[in-house]
């Protein structure tokens, strides 16, 4: 047989203009991939902002209880999870949209509210999915300059035109960890035309315990054009199962559920998320572990004279004093995986996730050895 992959047709050129210009999202390097490449074990992965504790025991029990039903489709409406979230957040179930991770929600929003001829505003150094979701629907990305590594809300207001349909804001921001205060967010929202949808991406909100930090859900009644997105991947420890959700007014939720794929959240994920919500002790432990780990890392950066961006997430970005990729590769050789952020326009920085105390210590040990090398 001949080579079945050979064709005279250029299938890339057949794709939409937006798809042709995209590059696949590059996740953090998996531990098993590094083990295959270098033949090393005892690998510490601090690249993907994952919860180092492992999942909630209650979540695991709910998964075990669901295993016998794998031949059945999941509840396409996620009734039980929506009811639990609605009770926790003090909203109506009809205000919720479930997604296969919050990335799925961001994509749903772009497909529902952006297209060719419309503009989407987001900040420099903001989450990589925003430009991907924008370009995939052939909308025009308008990237505003950052302010102190975070969102310049004045610049974002100035970027709004009669073609603007959507604004993405991450609070706390990924990959820099910067935050906006409640006063800043409220002032911004009060000046955005109601015809422009504002997405407040709160994937890391559980780690931001400052009373001045805005809870987007509390702002929904005052700003009907607001969508708040959240996830179970971070503080709730379910990154592998992919469960995210949006909270909005009922009309927006209705639109998002029109473009949402059927059964986009699987039954094990629904069960685990529901179980996690009942485990407040797990959430408290996640937050405490993160706070202690953040101090462990930032104290080391101070001691070793590395500049870093103060973060309210479960990660911190630091300046490597040179080529971020060179330091990244050197760390890989010693079995420590962090995250290069050159694709964000930050070639001298690396982002390191907060791990368990011993994992953080291993990262610090390797960084110190490289500093003295």
Helices and strands as residue ranges (DSSP letters): H 11-14, H 17-20, H 31-38, E 44-45, H 57-66, G 67-69, H 79-89, G 93-95, E 96-99, H 102-113, E 119-123, H 128-136, E 140-144, H 153-158, E 164-170, H 182-191, E 197-201, G 205-207, G 216-219, E 226-231, E 244-247, H 250-259, H 267-277, H 280-304, E 308-309, E 315-319, H 324-333, E 336-337, E 339-340, G 342-344, E 349-353, H 357-371
